């Protein structure tokens, strides 16, 4: 496939016949025991079908949510982070069901090891085609998944005992854990089809066709500063939203905005200084100010304008960009004329403040020439909710691409596509 590092081992170059294939996927789509959006699951159907069609036997694994208490190190297991809803969904969509091994669970430490006595009979059933596949419990229920110690090495070795080949198809799971990173040293390993597709499309963000419009938002500026500064070097235009934009405005105009930390403002001053030289940042000039954060009271919401800012002014929460901002000729021209548009942003604090996102997504959809790359589950979910017509058309339009992991894309922008640790591990094979 084009634009892939030739050192990257690919699943299609492996003989899977008669082999047990352990595949790390990113099915982290369960919230409170229910599937929020099956897009990430559906994106791995190609791999699952391919393994079976080539005579292989699939064993899948994913993380779901956050399970480790950072203070105590204890691991919380339960229905809210179980893979059971995923397996139920797969059973409805695919022929041949998946079975979850019932492994012993320590109430504080989680699953201490892969019990071969439990796995061996299931693997025998899998090889006899009595079941369609095995789906391991949430990888973050395992004591060694995130611990980065001997337990991590032991878990990686356990993975090797149940499989002949490891496949990483979880681009969105970019952190170097036992199930994404350490396991690679234990088994012949390859990149799955989704991983390959994500890397190919990521190349269009890292080496874009100009003009290039980048759109980034987020709740915390400090977590995005590294990728944001790297992205700034690549773009012709940069559009900000959310707390990131609020921090930029606070730093540039010396105003105080509720919900923006002083540390974020301090960090944003570097971006303000940089933009004074090149002027790449497009500033939506109409903002929706609300006295309340978690609800929308028409009596406590109004539109304010950056042209009226004066040093020392204090504002309530800026929770959206007013749709009229996109009438600004500079912003409208950037959206309509760009050849590459990368979006990792929800402009407003949804669901109560959504008009800015709706208008922005609509305007992006009108640009038929641009390569439109959307990163992040929240971004995709809001596009789907706010502009269902645009979303449905985009699914069949090759000029659109939806990444399965927004955090992974930003990490790759900062470190390079092949600087993501799990991908780096595959290259070393």
C-alpha positions as CSV (number, residue, x, y, z in Angstrom):
1,X,0.0,0.0,0.0
2,X,1.2,3.5,-0.8
3,X,2.8,5.9,1.7
4,X,3.7,3.2,4.2
5,X,7.2,2.7,5.6
6,X,8.6,-0.4,3.9
7,X,9.8,-1.6,7.2
8,X,6.3,-2.0,8.5
9,X,5.2,-5.7,8.6
10,X,1.7,-6.1,7.1
11,X,-0.9,-8.7,8.0
12,X,-1.5,-9.5,4.3
13,X,2.1,-10.8,4.0
14,X,1.6,-13.4,6.7
15,X,0.4,-17.0,6.3
16,X,-2.5,-17.3,8.7
17,X,-3.7,-20.7,7.8
18,X,-4.0,-22.8,11.0
19,X,-2.6,-19.9,13.1
20,X,-4.1,-18.4,16.2
21,X,-4.1,-14.6,15.6
22,X,-4.1,-12.3,18.6
23,X,-5.4,-8.9,17.4
24,X,-5.3,-5.7,19.5
25,X,-8.3,-3.6,18.4
26,X,-9.6,-0.2,19.6
27,X,-13.2,-1.0,20.6
28,X,-13.2,1.6,23.4
29,X,-16.7,2.6,22.7
30,X,-18.6,1.5,25.8
31,X,-20.0,4.0,28.3
32,X,-21.9,2.9,31.4
33,X,-22.4,-0.5,29.9
34,X,-23.7,0.6,26.5
35,X,-22.1,1.2,23.1
36,X,-21.9,4.9,22.4
37,X,-21.1,4.6,18.7
38,X,-20.0,1.3,16.9
39,X,-17.9,3.1,14.3
40,X,-14.6,1.8,15.7
41,X,-15.9,-1.7,16.0
42,X,-17.2,-1.6,12.4
43,X,-13.9,-0.4,11.2
44,X,-12.2,-3.7,12.2
45,X,-14.7,-6.0,10.5
46,X,-12.3,-6.3,7.5
47,X,-9.6,-7.7,9.7
48,X,-11.9,-10.2,11.5
49,X,-13.2,-11.5,8.2
50,X,-9.7,-11.7,6.7
51,X,-8.3,-13.8,9.5
52,X,-11.2,-16.3,9.2
53,X,-11.0,-16.3,5.4
54,X,-7.3,-17.2,5.5
55,X,-7.8,-20.1,7.8
56,X,-6.8,-18.3,11.0
57,X,-8.4,-18.2,14.4
58,X,-9.1,-14.7,15.9
59,X,-8.6,-13.7,19.5
60,X,-9.4,-10.1,20.0
61,X,-8.6,-7.7,22.9
62,X,-9.3,-4.0,23.6
63,X,-9.2,-1.6,26.6
64,X,-12.5,0.0,27.8
65,X,-12.4,3.2,29.8
66,X,-10.1,3.9,32.8
67,X,-9.9,1.3,35.5
68,X,-6.8,2.0,37.5
69,X,-6.9,4.2,40.6
70,X,-3.8,6.4,40.2
71,X,-3.4,6.8,44.0
72,X,-3.8,3.2,45.2
73,X,-2.9,1.3,42.0
74,X,-6.1,-0.7,42.5
75,X,-8.0,-1.9,39.4
76,X,-11.7,-1.5,39.3
77,X,-13.6,-4.1,37.3
78,X,-17.3,-4.3,36.6
79,X,-20.1,-4.0,34.1
80,X,-19.3,-0.4,33.2
81,X,-15.9,-1.4,31.7
82,X,-16.8,-4.9,30.5
83,X,-16.3,-6.0,26.9
84,X,-19.7,-7.8,27.1
85,X,-21.6,-5.2,25.1
86,X,-19.0,-5.3,22.3
87,X,-19.3,-9.1,22.1
88,X,-23.1,-8.8,22.0
89,X,-22.8,-6.4,19.1
90,X,-20.4,-8.6,17.2
91,X,-22.8,-11.5,17.7
92,X,-25.5,-9.5,16.0
93,X,-23.3,-8.4,13.2
94,X,-21.0,-11.4,12.4
95,X,-21.6,-15.1,11.8
96,X,-20.1,-17.1,14.7
97,X,-20.1,-15.7,18.2
98,X,-17.1,-14.6,20.3
99,X,-16.7,-16.0,23.8
100,X,-15.2,-14.1,26.8
101,X,-12.9,-16.3,29.0
102,X,-14.1,-16.3,32.6
103,X,-10.7,-15.5,34.3
104,X,-10.2,-15.2,38.1
105,X,-10.3,-11.6,39.2
106,X,-8.6,-10.1,42.3
107,X,-10.9,-7.5,43.8
108,X,-8.1,-4.9,44.0
109,X,-5.4,-6.0,41.5
110,X,-7.7,-7.2,38.7
111,X,-6.7,-10.2,36.6
112,X,-3.3,-11.4,37.7
113,X,-2.5,-13.6,34.6
114,X,-4.0,-15.3,31.6
115,X,-5.0,-18.7,33.1
116,X,-4.0,-21.2,30.4
117,X,-6.3,-23.8,32.0
118,X,-9.2,-21.6,31.2
119,X,-8.0,-20.6,27.7
120,X,-6.8,-23.9,26.4
121,X,-10.3,-25.5,26.1
122,X,-11.6,-22.4,24.4
123,X,-8.8,-22.4,21.9
124,X,-9.5,-26.0,21.2
125,X,-13.2,-25.1,20.4
126,X,-12.0,-22.1,18.3
127,X,-9.7,-24.4,16.2
128,X,-12.6,-26.8,15.8
129,X,-14.7,-23.9,14.5
130,X,-17.2,-24.5,17.3
131,X,-17.0,-20.8,18.2
132,X,-16.2,-17.8,16.0
133,X,-13.5,-16.3,18.2
134,X,-12.3,-15.5,21.7
135,X,-12.6,-12.0,23.1
136,X,-10.3,-11.4,26.1
137,X,-11.6,-9.3,29.0
138,X,-10.8,-5.5,29.1
139,X,-7.0,-5.3,28.8
140,X,-7.0,-2.7,31.6
141,X,-8.4,-5.3,34.0
142,X,-5.1,-7.1,33.7
143,X,-2.6,-6.2,36.5
144,X,0.3,-5.9,34.0
145,X,-1.3,-3.9,31.2
146,X,-0.3,-0.4,32.4
147,X,2.1,-1.2,35.3
148,X,5.4,-1.0,33.3
149,X,7.2,-3.5,35.5
150,X,7.7,-7.3,35.7
151,X,3.9,-7.8,35.6
152,X,3.9,-6.1,32.2
153,X,6.5,-8.5,30.9
154,X,4.7,-11.4,32.4
155,X,1.4,-10.4,30.7
156,X,3.2,-10.0,27.3
157,X,4.7,-13.5,27.7
158,X,1.2,-14.8,28.6
159,X,-0.2,-13.3,25.4
160,X,2.5,-15.2,23.5
161,X,1.3,-18.5,25.0
162,X,-2.1,-18.3,23.4
163,X,-1.2,-17.1,19.9
164,X,1.0,-17.6,16.9
165,X,0.8,-14.1,15.5
166,X,0.1,-10.7,16.9
167,X,-1.7,-8.0,14.9
168,X,-2.0,-4.4,16.0
169,X,-5.1,-2.8,14.4
170,X,-5.6,-0.2,17.2
171,X,-4.2,3.0,15.9
172,X,-6.3,4.9,18.5
173,X,-4.6,3.0,21.4
174,X,-1.3,4.8,21.1
175,X,0.1,4.4,24.6
176,X,2.8,1.8,25.0
177,X,1.1,-0.9,27.2
178,X,1.5,-4.6,27.4
179,X,-1.2,-5.3,24.8
180,X,0.0,-2.7,22.3
181,X,3.8,-2.6,22.8
182,X,5.4,-5.2,24.9
183,X,3.6,-8.1,23.2
184,X,5.4,-7.2,19.9
185,X,8.7,-8.5,21.3
186,X,7.1,-11.9,22.1
187,X,5.4,-12.8,18.8
188,X,5.7,-12.4,15.0
189,X,3.8,-9.1,14.6
190,X,2.1,-7.1,11.9
191,X,0.0,-4.0,11.3
192,X,-3.7,-4.7,10.5
193,X,-5.7,-3.1,7.7
194,X,-7.2,-0.3,9.8
195,X,-3.8,0.6,11.2
196,X,-2.4,0.8,7.6
197,X,-5.3,2.9,6.5
198,X,-4.9,5.3,9.4
199,X,-1.2,5.7,8.7
200,X,-1.8,6.4,5.0
201,X,-4.3,9.1,5.8
202,X,-2.2,10.5,8.5
203,X,0.5,11.1,5.9
204,X,-2.0,13.6,4.3
205,X,-2.0,15.6,7.6
206,X,1.7,15.5,8.0
207,X,2.4,16.2,4.3
208,X,-0.7,18.1,3.3
209,X,-1.7,19.6,0.0
210,X,-1.9,23.4,0.4
211,X,-3.7,25.5,1.4
212,X,-4.0,23.6,4.7
213,X,-6.6,24.5,7.3
214,X,-6.1,23.0,10.8
215,X,-9.0,23.1,13.3
216,X,-8.3,22.2,16.9
217,X,-10.3,22.5,20.1
218,X,-10.2,21.0,23.5
219,X,-11.0,21.3,27.2
220,X,-7.4,21.8,28.4
221,X,-4.7,23.8,26.6
222,X,-1.7,22.1,28.3
223,X,-2.5,18.7,26.8
224,X,-2.6,20.0,23.3
225,X,0.3,22.5,23.3
226,X,2.9,20.2,21.8
227,X,0.8,19.0,18.9
228,X,-0.7,22.4,18.4
229,X,2.7,24.1,18.0
230,X,3.8,21.3,15.5
231,X,0.6,21.7,13.6
232,X,1.1,25.5,13.5
233,X,4.3,25.0,11.4
234,X,2.4,22.9,8.8
235,X,-0.9,24.9,8.4
236,X,-1.7,27.9,6.2
237,X,-4.6,28.7,8.5
238,X,-5.4,27.6,12.1
239,X,-8.9,27.8,13.6
240,X,-9.2,27.2,17.4
241,X,-12.2,26.4,19.5
242,X,-13.2,25.5,23.1
243,X,-11.0,26.3,26.0
244,X,-7.9,26.3,23.7
245,X,-9.4,29.3,21.9
246,X,-10.4,30.9,25.2
247,X,-6.9,30.6,26.5
248,X,-5.5,32.2,23.3
249,X,-8.0,35.1,23.6
250,X,-7.1,35.6,27.3
251,X,-3.4,35.7,26.5
252,X,-3.7,38.0,23.5
253,X,-6.2,40.5,24.8
254,X,-5.4,40.3,28.5
255,X,-9.0,39.4,29.5
256,X,-10.2,37.0,32.1
257,X,-12.6,34.2,31.0
258,X,-14.3,31.7,33.4
259,X,-13.0,28.2,33.0
260,X,-9.5,29.2,31.7
261,X,-6.6,28.3,34.0
262,X,-3.9,30.9,34.6
263,X,-1.4,28.2,33.6
264,X,-3.2,27.7,30.2
265,X,-3.0,31.5,29.6
266,X,0.7,31.5,30.3
267,X,1.3,28.6,27.9
268,X,-0.9,30.3,25.2
269,X,1.3,33.4,25.2
270,X,3.9,31.5,23.2
271,X,1.3,30.9,20.5
272,X,0.2,34.5,20.6
273,X,3.8,35.6,20.1
274,X,4.4,33.2,17.3
275,X,1.2,34.3,15.5
276,X,2.2,38.0,15.6
277,X,4.9,37.1,13.1
278,X,2.9,34.9,10.6
279,X,-0.8,35.6,11.3
280,X,-2.0,32.1,10.6
281,X,-4.7,32.0,13.3
282,X,-8.2,32.9,12.2
283,X,-10.2,34.5,15.0
284,X,-13.9,33.9,15.1
285,X,-15.0,37.4,16.3
286,X,-18.5,36.6,17.8
287,X,-18.6,34.4,20.9
288,X,-21.4,33.0,22.9
289,X,-21.1,34.0,26.6
290,X,-23.0,32.1,29.3
291,X,-23.2,32.7,33.0
292,X,-24.0,29.0,33.4
293,X,-21.8,26.1,32.4
294,X,-24.0,23.1,32.5
295,X,-27.3,24.5,31.3
296,X,-28.6,27.1,28.9
297,X,-30.8,29.9,30.2
298,X,-31.7,32.4,27.5
299,X,-31.6,35.2,30.1
300,X,-28.0,34.4,30.9
301,X,-26.6,34.0,27.4
302,X,-25.5,36.7,25.0
303,X,-23.1,37.2,22.1
304,X,-20.0,39.3,22.7
305,X,-17.4,40.5,20.2
306,X,-13.6,40.3,20.3
307,X,-13.5,43.8,18.7
308,X,-15.0,45.1,22.0
309,X,-12.3,43.5,24.2
310,X,-10.3,45.8,26.5
311,X,-7.5,44.7,28.8
312,X,-8.7,43.8,32.3
313,X,-12.2,42.9,31.3
314,X,-13.8,39.8,32.9
315,X,-16.2,37.5,31.2
316,X,-18.4,34.5,32.1
317,X,-17.9,31.2,30.1
318,X,-17.4,31.4,26.4
319,X,-19.2,28.2,25.4
320,X,-19.5,28.5,21.6
321,X,-18.5,30.4,18.6
322,X,-21.5,32.3,17.2
323,X,-22.5,31.1,13.7
324,X,-22.1,34.7,12.4
325,X,-18.3,34.3,13.0
326,X,-18.1,32.2,9.8
327,X,-19.4,35.1,7.7
328,X,-16.0,36.7,8.3
329,X,-14.5,36.8,4.7
330,X,-11.1,35.5,5.9
331,X,-12.6,32.5,7.7
332,X,-15.1,31.8,4.9
333,X,-12.3,32.0,2.3
334,X,-10.0,29.6,4.3
335,X,-12.8,27.0,4.6
336,X,-13.9,27.2,1.0
337,X,-10.5,27.3,-0.7
338,X,-8.3,24.9,1.4
339,X,-7.2,21.7,-0.3
340,X,-6.7,19.9,3.0
341,X,-8.8,20.4,6.1
342,X,-7.9,18.6,9.4
343,X,-10.6,18.8,12.1
344,X,-10.0,17.8,15.7
345,X,-12.6,20.0,17.2
346,X,-16.0,20.6,18.5
347,X,-16.5,24.4,18.5
348,X,-19.1,24.5,21.3
349,X,-19.8,23.0,24.7
350,X,-22.4,20.5,23.5
351,X,-25.2,19.5,23.8
352,X,-26.4,22.9,25.0
353,X,-24.1,25.0,22.8
354,X,-23.9,23.6,19.3
355,X,-24.7,26.2,16.7
356,X,-21.1,27.1,16.0
357,X,-20.2,23.4,15.3
358,X,-23.2,23.0,13.2
359,X,-22.4,26.0,11.0
360,X,-18.7,25.1,10.8
361,X,-19.4,21.4,9.7
362,X,-21.9,22.6,7.1
363,X,-19.4,25.0,5.6
364,X,-16.7,22.3,5.5
365,X,-19.1,20.0,3.7
366,X,-19.6,22.6,1.0
367,X,-15.9,22.4,0.0
368,X,-16.0,19.6,-2.5
369,X,-12.3,19.9,-3.5
370,X,-10.6,19.5,-0.1
371,X,-9.3,16.4,1.5
372,X,-11.3,16.4,4.8
373,X,-9.8,14.5,7.7
374,X,-11.7,14.3,10.9
375,X,-10.0,13.0,14.1
376,X,-11.5,12.1,17.4
377,X,-14.6,10.3,18.6
378,X,-16.2,13.4,20.0
379,X,-15.7,15.3,16.7
380,X,-17.2,12.4,14.7
381,X,-20.1,12.0,17.1
382,X,-21.0,15.6,16.9
383,X,-20.8,15.7,13.1
384,X,-23.1,12.7,13.1
385,X,-25.6,14.3,15.6
386,X,-25.6,17.9,14.3
387,X,-25.2,17.3,10.5
388,X,-26.5,13.8,9.8
389,X,-26.9,14.6,6.1
390,X,-23.3,15.7,5.7
391,X,-22.1,12.7,7.7
392,X,-24.1,10.2,5.6
393,X,-22.8,11.7,2.4
394,X,-19.2,11.7,3.8
395,X,-19.3,7.9,4.4
396,X,-19.4,7.3,0.7
397,X,-17.2,10.2,-0.3
398,X,-13.5,9.4,-0.7
399,X,-12.6,13.1,0.0
400,X,-13.5,12.5,3.6
401,X,-11.7,10.3,6.2
402,X,-12.6,9.7,9.8
403,X,-9.7,8.7,12.1
404,X,-10.7,6.3,14.9
405,X,-8.5,8.1,17.5
406,X,-8.1,11.9,17.8
407,X,-5.5,11.6,20.6
408,X,-3.4,9.3,18.4
409,X,-3.5,11.7,15.5
410,X,-2.3,14.6,17.7
411,X,0.4,12.4,19.2
412,X,1.5,11.5,15.7
413,X,1.5,15.2,14.6
414,X,3.9,15.9,17.5
415,X,6.2,12.9,17.2
416,X,5.7,11.8,13.6
417,X,3.5,8.9,12.3
418,X,6.1,6.3,13.1
419,X,7.0,7.9,16.4
420,X,4.0,6.4,18.1
421,X,5.4,3.8,20.4
422,X,3.3,0.8,19.3
423,X,4.0,1.5,15.7
424,X,7.6,2.0,16.4
425,X,7.7,-1.4,18.0
426,X,6.3,-2.9,14.8
427,X,9.0,-1.2,12.7
428,X,11.7,-2.8,14.9
429,X,10.4,-6.3,13.9
